[in-house]
Amino acid sequence: MQLKEVKFPGTDFDFKPKSHYELGEKLNMLDFDLATKTTGSRFVFVKNKLALLERALSNFMLDTHVNQNQEFYLI
């Protein structure tokens, strides 16, 4: 049985794309080493602008739902 190969527009690069963890470490936005030393497990610390982006997205979600009179739970 032969599967059909599907190509998505914009996925042909003239370079080898890097993984998210390679980019995160190179851009100083993810710290796997410190997280492993701290937790002893496979966690990651998000830092700098990526941490600010994650917080902004969380705040946006909370503000949107609270303003729409949705119930709010903190877990």
BELZITA-V809049 format. One record per pair of residues at least 12 apart in sequence whose C-alpha atoms are under 6 Angstrom apart, sorted by the first residue. I is the first residue (numbers start at 0). J is the second residue. D is the distance in Angstrom with one decimal. If there is no record, write none. Layout:
i=I j=J d=D
i=I j=J d=D
This chain:
i=28 j=45 d=5.9
i=28 j=46 d=4.9
i=28 j=47 d=5.7
i=28 j=49 d=5.8
i=29 j=44 d=5.7
i=29 j=45 d=4.8
i=30 j=43 d=5.8
i=30 j=44 d=5.1
i=31 j=43 d=4.8
